[in-house]
Amino acid sequence: MEYQPVDVILVMDVSGSMGEDYNTTHTKLDMAKAAAESFLGQLNMSRDRVGLASFSTGATLDCPLTNDTAVIISEIEDLAANGYTNIGGGISKANEEFVNNGRLEAVWVMILLSDGVANYYYNEEGEPVHDTTATSTTSGIYAAQYAVEQAECAKILLDKGARIYTIGLGSEYLDEDLLKQIAFDESKYFNAPTAAELSEIYELISKDILLQVRYDIVIIQLDIQGPG
């Protein structure tokens, strides 16, 4: 049994709402960080690589693809919550990293986590723009369209057995329809009613990835004989 290597980019929502208290000692972002870090333990970091992108009003590539667990954990720990929700921007940053540094022999996987609705997007000049059509419970028309367009670009880039997984945290202010549309199929969307379920969901995703990249090597032996 052999395994293909995996290049995974975690795309994490760090908008202001992620800074809300989950309990008396932790915010939603704290719980998301812990779950993302536990996900690293499900991979073989001697073979696999992980990168990190985050989004709020804008989006950043916080860590290029690496197999250095300490580096990626440090970048996860440094995330801070503020601003609005530019889901498409996060996907765009992940796309750029796959194009620039993704290994051709690896399976490319994107895991996107959000707790809200898309209300910011990048215009043609690359500037973050507030989508005034967004409400507290509904993604903006333009921000949602931008997110879907970036997901479609990812699907073209990742057209080699790769997948996009999406995780929706909470339910009250969450655009599940958009997150389902961003994923390759609805079975790759997961809802975490509270942050307590995040670690379990990341574990389920890691198992699904493992099933995808595992393959059998069949050795065919040819008995070649010379002329008798």
MARKOL-149840 format. One line per field, with one value per residue: residue in three letters; x, y, z of N, C-alpha, C in turn. Coordinates in nm, 4 decimals. Example, Ala and Ser with C-alpha at 12.3 -4.5 7.8 and 13.67 -1.06 7.14 Angstrom:
2
r = ALA_SER
n.x = 1.3190_1.2850
n.y = -0.5690_-0.2250
n.z = 0.7800_0.7080
ca.x = 1.2300_1.3670
ca.y = -0.4500_-0.1060
ca.z = 0.7800_0.7140
c.x = 1.3200_1.2900
c.y = -0.3300_0.0030
c.z = 0.7800_0.7870
end
This chain:
228
r = MET_GLU_TYR_GLN_PRO_VAL_ASP_VAL_ILE_LEU_VAL_MET_ASP_VAL_SER_GLY_SER_MET_GLY_GLU_ASP_TYR_ASN_THR_THR_HIS_THR_LYS_LEU_ASP_MET_ALA_LYS_ALA_ALA_ALA_GLU_SER_PHE_LEU_GLY_GLN_LEU_ASN_MET_SER_ARG_ASP_ARG_VAL_GLY_LEU_ALA_SER_PHE_SER_THR_GLY_ALA_THR_LEU_ASP_CYS_PRO_LEU_THR_ASN_ASP_THR_ALA_VAL_ILE_ILE_SER_GLU_ILE_GLU_ASP_LEU_ALA_ALA_ASN_GLY_TYR_THR_ASN_ILE_GLY_GLY_GLY_ILE_SER_LYS_ALA_ASN_GLU_GLU_PHE_VAL_ASN_ASN_GLY_ARG_LEU_GLU_ALA_VAL_TRP_VAL_MET_ILE_LEU_LEU_SER_ASP_GLY_VAL_ALA_ASN_TYR_TYR_TYR_ASN_GLU_GLU_GLY_GLU_PRO_VAL_HIS_ASP_THR_THR_ALA_THR_SER_THR_THR_SER_GLY_ILE_TYR_ALA_ALA_GLN_TYR_ALA_VAL_GLU_GLN_ALA_GLU_CYS_ALA_LYS_ILE_LEU_LEU_ASP_LYS_GLY_ALA_ARG_ILE_TYR_THR_ILE_GLY_LEU_GLY_SER_GLU_TYR_LEU_ASP_GLU_ASP_LEU_LEU_LYS_GLN_ILE_ALA_PHE_ASP_GLU_SER_LYS_TYR_PHE_ASN_ALA_PRO_THR_ALA_ALA_GLU_LEU_SER_GLU_ILE_TYR_GLU_LEU_ILE_SER_LYS_ASP_ILE_LEU_LEU_GLN_VAL_ARG_TYR_ASP_ILE_VAL_ILE_ILE_GLN_LEU_ASP_ILE_GLN_GLY_PRO_GLY
n.x = 0.0842_0.0596_0.0978_-0.0121_0.1496_0.0228_-0.0833_-0.2044_-0.4093_-0.5123_-0.7839_-0.8847_-1.1391_-1.1077_-1.2609_-1.4306_-1.6364_-1.5391_-1.3929_-1.5645_-1.6830_-1.6641_-1.6785_-1.6216_-1.3492_-1.2436_-1.2400_-1.4294_-1.2404_-1.0160_-1.0910_-1.1112_-0.8458_-0.7255_-0.8481_-0.7562_-0.4844_-0.4857_-0.5558_-0.3214_-0.1832_-0.2968_-0.1860_0.0946_0.3701_0.6206_0.5832_0.3628_0.2386_0.1451_-0.0308_-0.1294_-0.3964_-0.5744_-0.8756_-1.0444_-1.1581_-0.9848_-0.7477_-0.4889_-0.1865_-0.0715_0.1110_0.3264_0.3099_0.4344_0.6319_0.7029_0.6018_0.6119_0.6393_0.3977_0.2110_0.2855_0.2130_-0.0633_-0.1304_-0.0804_-0.2930_-0.5504_-0.8668_-1.0673_-1.2486_-1.4333_-1.5869_-1.4348_-1.4684_-1.4130_-1.1664_-0.9957_-0.9992_-0.8838_-0.6190_-0.5299_-0.5475_-0.3457_-0.1175_-0.1171_-0.0716_0.1803_0.3451_0.2505_0.2950_0.3392_0.3132_0.1554_-0.1619_-0.3946_-0.5528_-0.8057_-0.9227_-1.1788_-1.2904_-1.5621_-1.7633_-1.9659_-2.1321_-2.0607_-1.9357_-1.7545_-1.5380_-1.2866_-1.2132_-1.1532_-0.9150_-0.7894_-0.8604_-1.0145_-1.3650_-1.6639_-1.9615_-2.2619_-2.5038_-2.5177_-2.6489_-2.6941_-2.7518_-2.7417_-2.5383_-2.3681_-2.4587_-2.2526_-2.0219_-2.0671_-2.0790_-1.8173_-1.6780_-1.7704_-1.6764_-1.3997_-1.3837_-1.4551_-1.2338_-1.0463_-1.1341_-1.0728_-0.7942_-0.7367_-0.7968_-0.7345_-0.8124_-0.8406_-0.9791_-1.2193_-1.3018_-1.5546_-1.6351_-1.8899_-1.9332_-2.1470_-2.4880_-2.6749_-2.5841_-2.4916_-2.4026_-2.4941_-2.5679_-2.3965_-2.1475_-2.1789_-2.1954_-1.9414_-1.7829_-1.6735_-1.8774_-2.1893_-2.1478_-1.9016_-1.9263_-1.9419_-2.1189_-2.0659_-2.2327_-2.1550_-1.8363_-1.7191_-1.7418_-1.5535_-1.2938_-1.3560_-1.4722_-1.2571_-1.1035_-1.2631_-1.2461_-0.9740_-0.9581_-1.1104_-0.9509_-0.7313_-0.8334_-0.8622_-0.6026_-0.4729_-0.3440_-0.3153_-0.0255_0.0307_0.2222_0.3414_0.4742_0.6721_0.7432_0.9924_1.1046_1.3719_1.4176_1.3328
n.y = -0.1195_0.2176_0.5747_0.8824_1.1990_1.4889_1.8212_2.0608_2.3408_2.5405_2.7464_3.0088_3.1796_3.4907_3.6987_3.9618_3.8419_3.5930_3.6379_3.6375_3.5284_3.1850_3.0273_3.0852_3.1106_3.0838_3.1959_3.1723_3.1652_3.0742_2.8087_2.7186_2.7405_2.5442_2.3142_2.3140_2.2785_2.0257_1.8814_1.8713_1.6702_1.4466_1.4057_1.2954_1.4492_1.4232_1.3612_1.5037_1.8414_2.1585_2.4637_2.8022_3.0250_3.3253_3.5149_3.8256_4.1409_4.1793_3.9498_3.7135_3.5312_3.3467_3.1498_2.9825_2.6679_2.4047_2.1552_2.1827_2.1492_2.3066_2.5661_2.6111_2.5852_2.7988_3.0132_2.9731_3.0187_3.2896_3.4148_3.6601_3.8008_4.0215_4.2732_4.2289_3.9892_3.8302_3.5916_3.4936_3.6129_3.4695_3.2166_3.2861_3.3523_3.1009_2.9663_3.0998_3.0191_2.7412_2.7407_2.8595_2.7061_2.4463_2.0930_1.8884_1.6148_1.5771_1.5519_1.8101_1.9956_2.1957_2.3456_2.5150_2.7345_2.9060_3.1417_3.3040_3.5351_3.6195_3.9345_4.1101_4.1686_4.1337_4.3861_4.4549_4.5885_4.4752_4.5605_4.5545_4.5510_4.6721_4.4938_4.6162_4.4944_4.2867_4.1288_4.0688_3.8044_3.7116_3.6538_3.9009_3.9899_4.0388_3.9737_3.7052_3.6041_3.6543_3.4831_3.2330_3.2364_3.2306_2.9814_2.8248_2.8718_2.7427_2.4819_2.4296_2.4553_2.2537_2.0204_1.7340_1.5171_1.6477_1.8278_2.0538_2.1294_2.2527_2.4241_2.5169_2.7244_2.7394_2.8649_3.0711_3.3085_3.2323_3.1402_2.8767_2.7727_2.9003_2.8025_2.5332_2.5481_2.6341_2.4149_2.1096_1.9206_1.8718_1.6868_1.7424_1.9501_2.0604_2.1084_2.2744_2.3043_2.4226_2.5429_2.3319_2.1020_2.1137_1.9897_1.7199_1.7280_1.8118_1.5854_1.3926_1.4908_1.4566_1.1788_1.1260_1.2426_1.0735_0.8327_0.9017_0.9432_0.7070_0.4228_0.1141_-0.0601_-0.2462_-0.5107_-0.6342_-0.9140_-1.0069_-1.2840_-1.3250_-1.4971_-1.6211_-1.7128_-2.0481
n.z = 0.0000_-0.0900_-0.0525_-0.1847_-0.1643_0.0113_-0.0396_0.1597_0.2133_0.4682_0.5028_0.6747_0.8517_0.9939_1.0756_1.2609_1.4133_1.4768_1.6969_1.9054_2.2276_2.3012_2.5266_2.8779_2.8783_2.6227_2.2801_1.9705_1.7685_1.9069_1.9528_1.6924_1.6111_1.7764_1.6767_1.4116_1.4552_1.5691_1.3483_1.2014_1.3249_1.2187_0.9779_0.7776_0.8272_0.7254_0.4712_0.3780_0.3239_0.4636_0.4294_0.5155_0.4884_0.5537_0.6116_0.6350_0.6250_0.4127_0.2692_0.3444_0.2760_0.5154_0.5761_0.3654_0.1847_0.3801_0.5483_0.8028_1.1102_1.3440_1.2448_1.1022_1.3102_1.4715_1.3060_1.2915_1.5588_1.5736_1.4509_1.4496_1.5347_1.3447_1.1618_0.8463_0.6191_0.3770_0.1916_-0.0658_-0.1098_0.0603_-0.0632_-0.3054_-0.2296_-0.1494_-0.3934_-0.5401_-0.3997_-0.4442_-0.7213_-0.7337_-0.5624_-0.5294_-0.5341_-0.8159_-0.8009_-0.5840_-0.4100_-0.4095_-0.1599_-0.0197_0.2736_0.4027_0.6500_0.7945_0.9768_0.9021_0.6763_0.3347_0.2829_0.1824_-0.0990_-0.3586_-0.5929_-0.9472_-0.9386_-0.7318_-0.4806_-0.1570_-0.1308_0.0102_0.0190_-0.0171_-0.0422_0.1278_0.4230_0.7786_0.7805_0.5246_0.2450_0.0475_-0.2870_-0.4752_-0.3336_-0.2764_-0.5355_-0.6173_-0.4436_-0.5316_-0.7938_-0.7465_-0.6270_-0.8445_-1.0062_-0.8476_-0.8716_-1.1344_-1.1252_-0.9483_-1.0709_-1.0516_-0.9022_-0.6664_-0.3802_-0.2368_0.0864_0.3011_0.6027_0.8136_1.0821_1.3493_1.3200_1.3138_1.1863_0.9247_0.5978_0.4643_0.2176_0.0364_0.1210_0.0652_-0.2089_-0.2721_-0.2046_-0.3652_-0.3798_-0.2022_-0.0015_0.0916_0.2570_0.5904_0.8906_1.1917_1.4714_1.7126_1.8331_1.9585_1.8103_1.6114_1.6081_1.5750_1.3222_1.1589_1.1917_1.0642_0.8038_0.7568_0.7512_0.5256_0.3311_0.3529_0.2583_-0.0049_-0.1021_-0.0713_-0.2287_-0.4073_-0.5099_-0.7836_-0.8821_-1.1738_-1.3000_-1.5654_-1.7509_-1.9478_-2.2110_-2.4082_-2.7560_-2.8101
ca.x = 0.0000_0.1353_0.0188_0.0315_0.1631_-0.0884_-0.0613_-0.3290_-0.4109_-0.6204_-0.8332_-0.9567_-1.2112_-1.0620_-1.3425_-1.4559_-1.7258_-1.4617_-1.3384_-1.6682_-1.6597_-1.7291_-1.7089_-1.5628_-1.2040_-1.1987_-1.3210_-1.4494_-1.1140_-0.9313_-1.1329_-1.0762_-0.7013_-0.6961_-0.8930_-0.6647_-0.3583_-0.5049_-0.5596_-0.1836_-0.1422_-0.3554_-0.1097_0.2343_0.4368_0.7424_0.5406_0.2602_0.2670_0.0279_-0.0179_-0.2352_-0.4463_-0.6824_-0.9500_-1.1398_-1.1920_-0.8973_-0.7017_-0.3436_-0.1229_0.0034_0.2211_0.3343_0.3096_0.5532_0.6172_0.7535_0.4839_0.6275_0.6162_0.2553_0.1412_0.3146_0.1314_-0.2020_-0.1438_-0.0722_-0.4149_-0.6318_-0.9971_-1.1111_-1.2929_-1.5499_-1.5733_-1.4024_-1.4467_-1.3478_-1.0273_-0.9225_-0.9844_-0.7900_-0.4837_-0.4959_-0.5237_-0.2150_-0.0130_-0.1126_-0.0084_0.3213_0.4257_0.1934_0.3730_0.2633_0.2878_0.0719_-0.3038_-0.4163_-0.6747_-0.8355_-1.0219_-1.2207_-1.3767_-1.6209_-1.8789_-2.0546_-2.1753_-1.9646_-1.9780_-1.6477_-1.4774_-1.1832_-1.2512_-1.0560_-0.7882_-0.7362_-0.8929_-1.1327_-1.4832_-1.7772_-2.0814_-2.3731_-2.6239_-2.5118_-2.7148_-2.6317_-2.7837_-2.7368_-2.4199_-2.3898_-2.4654_-2.1233_-1.9239_-2.0932_-2.0394_-1.6712_-1.6349_-1.7997_-1.5826_-1.2698_-1.3955_-1.4515_-1.0929_-0.9799_-1.1736_-0.9939_-0.6557_-0.7228_-0.8634_-0.6491_-0.8563_-0.8348_-1.1084_-1.2403_-1.3926_-1.5947_-1.6899_-1.9682_-1.9367_-2.2677_-2.6048_-2.7579_-2.5321_-2.4088_-2.4562_-2.4610_-2.5835_-2.2745_-2.0395_-2.2037_-2.1642_-1.7957_-1.7285_-1.6941_-2.0128_-2.2446_-2.0953_-1.7765_-1.9597_-1.9677_-2.1658_-2.0329_-2.3255_-2.0714_-1.6933_-1.6756_-1.7425_-1.4566_-1.1861_-1.4108_-1.4917_-1.1254_-1.0611_-1.3382_-1.1891_-0.8426_-0.9824_-1.1572_-0.8326_-0.6486_-0.8940_-0.8419_-0.4629_-0.4183_-0.3632_-0.2391_0.0688_0.0236_0.3447_0.3187_0.6013_0.6688_0.8421_1.0349_1.1956_1.4308_1.3714_1.3704
ca.y = 0.0000_0.3409_0.6959_1.0044_1.3119_1.5842_1.9623_2.1122_2.4799_2.5768_2.8817_3.0332_3.3044_3.5636_3.8193_4.0016_3.7507_3.4792_3.6776_3.6292_3.4251_3.0551_3.0015_3.1881_3.1171_3.0710_3.2503_3.0790_3.1515_2.9858_2.6707_2.6868_2.7196_2.4142_2.2096_2.3127_2.2206_1.8813_1.8245_1.8464_1.5423_1.3382_1.3934_1.2533_1.5725_1.3931_1.3422_1.6018_1.9809_2.2391_2.6085_2.8733_3.1541_3.3746_3.6248_3.9093_4.2384_4.1350_3.8122_3.7020_3.4006_3.3573_3.0544_2.9002_2.5239_2.3617_2.0345_2.2187_2.1613_2.4183_2.6914_2.6294_2.6069_2.9358_3.1037_2.9565_3.0852_3.4347_3.4687_3.7452_3.8284_4.1589_4.3053_4.1700_3.8504_3.8217_3.4485_3.4766_3.6518_3.3577_3.1137_3.3385_3.3381_2.9587_2.9358_3.1523_2.9367_2.6154_2.7645_2.8946_2.6123_2.3129_1.9871_1.8203_1.4759_1.5750_1.5851_1.9424_2.0006_2.3215_2.3316_2.6513_2.7495_3.0387_3.1463_3.4136_3.5561_3.6951_4.0738_4.1845_4.0998_4.2118_4.4353_4.4257_4.6502_4.4035_4.6320_4.5009_4.6359_4.6338_4.4614_4.6743_4.4107_4.1834_4.1524_3.9886_3.6631_3.6783_3.7022_3.9995_3.9349_4.0464_3.9002_3.5623_3.5731_3.6518_3.3606_3.1194_3.2450_3.1834_2.8367_2.7657_2.8742_2.6363_2.3524_2.4128_2.4337_2.1313_1.9131_1.6165_1.4390_1.7291_1.8595_2.1652_2.1041_2.3746_2.4041_2.6290_2.7275_2.8048_2.8527_3.1919_3.4052_3.1477_3.1157_2.7379_2.7490_2.9440_2.7094_2.4099_2.5768_2.6450_2.2795_2.0349_1.8665_1.9008_1.5940_1.7975_2.0588_2.0143_2.2117_2.2611_2.3926_2.4991_2.5223_2.2064_1.9949_2.1381_1.8902_1.5973_1.7495_1.8071_1.4450_1.3271_1.5349_1.3923_1.0396_1.1266_1.2681_0.9531_0.7361_0.9485_0.9388_0.5724_0.3409_-0.0104_-0.0786_-0.3825_-0.5443_-0.7361_-0.9739_-1.0658_-1.3909_-1.3094_-1.6076_-1.6088_-1.8141_-2.1817
ca.z = 0.0000_-0.0981_-0.0339_-0.2509_-0.0721_0.0103_-0.0097_0.2168_0.2587_0.5589_0.4743_0.7999_0.8766_1.1123_1.0875_1.3993_1.4850_1.5263_1.8264_2.0086_2.3283_2.2928_2.6681_2.9640_2.8631_2.4843_2.1722_1.8592_1.6974_1.9880_1.9286_1.5538_1.6098_1.8374_1.5846_1.2977_1.5004_1.5865_1.2139_1.1589_1.3799_1.1397_0.8543_0.7862_0.7871_0.6503_0.3325_0.3450_0.3545_0.4984_0.4230_0.5877_0.4410_0.6393_0.5492_0.7081_0.5212_0.3048_0.2856_0.3428_0.2865_0.6405_0.5748_0.2442_0.2084_0.4519_0.6306_0.9349_1.1966_1.4374_1.1720_1.0729_1.4371_1.5126_1.2249_1.3356_1.6887_1.5562_1.3912_1.5366_1.4736_1.3241_1.0266_0.7824_0.5738_0.2344_0.1700_-0.1951_-0.0972_0.1186_-0.1664_-0.4038_-0.1764_-0.1563_-0.5353_-0.5776_-0.3398_-0.5178_-0.8511_-0.7165_-0.4850_-0.5190_-0.5989_-0.9207_-0.7623_-0.4641_-0.4175_-0.3517_-0.0795_0.0471_0.3801_0.4339_0.7680_0.8122_1.0674_0.8664_0.5382_0.2538_0.2715_0.1166_-0.2122_-0.4251_-0.7249_-1.0529_-0.9006_-0.6168_-0.3575_-0.0891_-0.1481_0.0927_-0.0570_0.0592_-0.0537_0.2323_0.5517_0.8841_0.7606_0.3824_0.1742_-0.0567_-0.4233_-0.5418_-0.2527_-0.2970_-0.6732_-0.6206_-0.3756_-0.6197_-0.9067_-0.6994_-0.6093_-0.9780_-1.0461_-0.7717_-0.9278_-1.2573_-1.0843_-0.8700_-1.1445_-1.0506_-0.7878_-0.5462_-0.3217_-0.1448_0.1970_0.3698_0.7370_0.8621_1.2283_1.3979_1.2330_1.3100_1.0882_0.8401_0.4643_0.4326_0.0734_-0.0302_0.1547_-0.0114_-0.3492_-0.2840_-0.2016_-0.4895_-0.3688_-0.0712_0.0974_0.1414_0.3494_0.7265_0.9826_1.3342_1.5427_1.8048_1.8090_2.0203_1.7104_1.5042_1.6049_1.5174_1.1788_1.0948_1.1903_0.9573_0.6768_0.7394_0.7130_0.3872_0.2496_0.3561_0.1665_-0.1419_-0.1473_-0.0559_-0.3473_-0.4112_-0.6200_-0.8359_-0.9525_-1.2756_-1.3368_-1.6978_-1.7722_-2.0864_-2.2477_-2.5413_-2.8495_-2.7666
c.x = 0.0876_0.0401_0.0766_0.0525_0.0466_-0.0355_-0.1958_-0.3122_-0.5351_-0.6577_-0.9284_-1.0149_-1.1561_-1.1359_-1.3755_-1.5406_-1.6535_-1.3962_-1.4401_-1.6400_-1.7353_-1.7684_-1.6338_-1.4132_-1.1559_-1.2956_-1.3432_-1.3186_-1.0165_-0.9626_-1.0973_-0.9265_-0.6662_-0.7338_-0.7996_-0.5310_-0.3699_-0.5088_-0.4192_-0.1354_-0.1976_-0.2777_0.0288_0.3183_0.5750_0.7118_0.4482_0.3053_0.1361_0.0629_-0.1362_-0.2673_-0.5583_-0.7512_-1.0362_-1.1885_-1.1109_-0.8581_-0.5501_-0.3027_-0.0315_0.1221_0.2198_0.3332_0.4418_0.5256_0.6762_0.6353_0.4938_0.5983_0.4670_0.1748_0.1631_0.2285_-0.0168_-0.2240_-0.1450_-0.1989_-0.4942_-0.7578_-1.0239_-1.1677_-1.4136_-1.5156_-1.5578_-1.3675_-1.3721_-1.2008_-0.9422_-0.8974_-0.8808_-0.6458_-0.4389_-0.4664_-0.3837_-0.1032_-0.0032_-0.0402_0.1415_0.4045_0.3676_0.2771_0.2856_0.2283_0.1945_-0.0748_-0.3234_-0.5521_-0.6864_-0.9439_-1.0562_-1.3183_-1.4297_-1.7393_-1.9810_-2.0948_-2.0687_-2.0148_-1.8685_-1.5938_-1.3688_-1.2350_-1.1396_-0.9193_-0.7248_-0.7614_-1.0155_-1.2483_-1.5962_-1.8995_-2.2026_-2.5017_-2.6269_-2.5921_-2.6458_-2.6546_-2.7742_-2.6113_-2.4585_-2.3846_-2.3267_-2.0166_-1.9419_-2.0491_-1.8878_-1.6180_-1.6562_-1.7036_-1.4441_-1.2705_-1.3924_-1.3083_-1.0165_-1.0120_-1.1004_-0.8490_-0.6360_-0.7808_-0.7694_-0.6821_-0.8558_-0.9744_-1.1045_-1.3401_-1.4293_-1.6591_-1.7633_-1.9800_-2.0577_-2.3831_-2.6787_-2.7142_-2.4402_-2.4777_-2.4168_-2.4719_-2.4576_-2.1604_-2.0565_-2.1673_-2.0134_-1.7305_-1.7551_-1.8318_-2.0577_-2.1928_-1.9633_-1.8001_-1.9952_-2.0163_-2.1244_-2.1260_-2.2560_-1.9256_-1.6435_-1.6664_-1.6306_-1.3479_-1.2332_-1.4282_-1.3584_-1.0726_-1.1327_-1.2811_-1.0550_-0.8592_-1.0289_-1.0403_-0.7474_-0.7033_-0.8666_-0.6998_-0.4002_-0.4430_-0.2730_-0.1441_0.0635_0.1492_0.3147_0.4554_0.5865_0.7807_0.8796_1.1381_1.2506_1.3795_1.4214_1.3984
c.y = 0.1243_0.4599_0.8088_1.1118_1.4085_1.7240_2.0208_2.2590_2.5015_2.7220_2.9188_3.1740_3.3679_3.6972_3.8448_3.9053_3.6281_3.5110_3.6741_3.5133_3.2982_3.0090_3.1068_3.2059_3.1180_3.1393_3.1419_3.0581_3.0635_2.8399_2.6270_2.6618_2.5806_2.3002_2.1989_2.2498_2.0704_1.8105_1.7899_1.7101_1.4233_1.3132_1.3363_1.3689_1.5484_1.3794_1.4560_1.7429_2.0538_2.3864_2.6720_3.0049_3.1971_3.4915_3.6963_4.0124_4.2121_3.9909_3.8099_3.5549_3.4094_3.2630_2.9777_2.7522_2.4797_2.2290_2.0564_2.2469_2.2812_2.5521_2.7141_2.6525_2.7495_3.0359_3.0933_3.0323_3.2366_3.4959_3.5493_3.7859_3.9781_4.1717_4.2261_4.0324_3.8434_3.6761_3.4242_3.5130_3.5401_3.2472_3.1576_3.3222_3.1921_2.9174_2.9793_3.0645_2.8012_2.6326_2.7853_2.7826_2.4717_2.2100_1.9123_1.6775_1.4635_1.5977_1.7179_1.9479_2.1384_2.2963_2.4717_2.6510_2.8919_3.0303_3.2502_3.4166_3.6377_3.8380_4.1665_4.1017_4.1884_4.2573_4.4070_4.4865_4.5805_4.4719_4.5691_4.6004_4.5823_4.6097_4.5061_4.5940_4.3020_4.2260_4.0651_3.8398_3.6186_3.7364_3.8072_3.9350_3.9283_3.9688_3.7499_3.5202_3.5628_3.5234_3.2390_3.1187_3.1939_3.0329_2.7655_2.7653_2.7628_2.5006_2.3244_2.3801_2.2968_2.0108_1.7938_1.5312_1.5163_1.7680_1.9907_2.1179_2.2384_2.3383_2.5306_2.6222_2.8063_2.7866_2.9842_3.2886_3.3339_3.1242_2.9747_2.7093_2.7888_2.8461_2.5759_2.4288_2.5839_2.5077_2.2099_1.9704_1.8832_1.8071_1.6421_1.9238_1.9993_2.1318_2.1768_2.3556_2.4794_2.4652_2.3906_2.0930_2.0057_2.0311_1.7604_1.6106_1.7463_1.6638_1.3676_1.3644_1.4672_1.2473_1.0305_1.1516_1.1426_0.8462_0.7733_0.9223_0.8010_0.4934_0.2190_-0.0082_-0.2253_-0.4073_-0.6580_-0.7879_-1.0421_-1.1678_-1.3894_-1.4178_-1.5822_-1.7181_-1.9516_-2.2721
c.z = 0.0000_-0.0825_-0.1178_-0.1452_-0.0898_0.0382_0.0339_0.2515_0.3442_0.5326_0.5871_0.8076_1.0046_1.1226_1.2344_1.4785_1.5376_1.6607_1.9387_2.1029_2.2948_2.4319_2.7488_2.9416_2.7177_2.3881_2.0662_1.7833_1.7751_1.9586_1.7872_1.5409_1.6630_1.7442_1.4651_1.3358_1.5204_1.4512_1.1660_1.2075_1.3054_1.0111_0.8825_0.7356_0.7270_0.5022_0.2874_0.3815_0.3822_0.4839_0.4942_0.5188_0.5339_0.5707_0.6524_0.6060_0.3946_0.3284_0.2760_0.3347_0.4074_0.6449_0.4440_0.2809_0.2704_0.5210_0.7692_1.0268_1.2896_1.3704_1.1497_1.2015_1.4855_1.4358_1.2620_1.4654_1.6756_1.4963_1.4944_1.4616_1.4640_1.1835_0.9791_0.7244_0.4221_0.2024_0.0386_-0.1910_-0.0395_0.0174_-0.2694_-0.3565_-0.1800_-0.3001_-0.5785_-0.5229_-0.4083_-0.6511_-0.8352_-0.6554_-0.4719_-0.5942_-0.6991_-0.8812_-0.6431_-0.4983_-0.3454_-0.2843_-0.0146_0.1515_0.4286_0.5510_0.7750_0.9071_1.0242_0.7205_0.4649_0.2369_0.2199_0.0014_-0.2693_-0.5613_-0.8255_-1.0239_-0.7807_-0.4841_-0.2917_-0.0937_-0.0610_0.0045_0.0243_0.0454_0.0530_0.3547_0.6561_0.8640_0.6150_0.3187_0.0712_-0.1943_-0.4856_-0.4660_-0.2700_-0.4364_-0.6842_-0.5562_-0.4643_-0.7387_-0.8665_-0.6751_-0.7436_-1.0324_-0.9761_-0.8320_-1.0584_-1.2214_-1.0212_-0.9407_-1.1610_-0.9278_-0.6580_-0.4996_-0.2449_-0.0399_0.2591_0.5029_0.7764_1.0126_1.2741_1.3013_1.2143_1.2014_0.9900_0.7066_0.4217_0.2838_-0.0020_-0.0032_0.0827_-0.1576_-0.3719_-0.2855_-0.3347_-0.4927_-0.2249_0.0366_0.1556_0.2250_0.4849_0.8099_1.1247_1.4100_1.6469_1.7766_1.8671_1.9191_1.6077_1.4959_1.5419_1.3671_1.1047_1.0892_1.0806_0.8207_0.6525_0.6977_0.5679_0.2919_0.2405_0.2623_0.0218_-0.1903_-0.1309_-0.1835_-0.3397_-0.5294_-0.6613_-0.9178_-1.0485_-1.3184_-1.4712_-1.7093_-1.9198_-2.1171_-2.3888_-2.6328_-2.8100_-2.8843
end
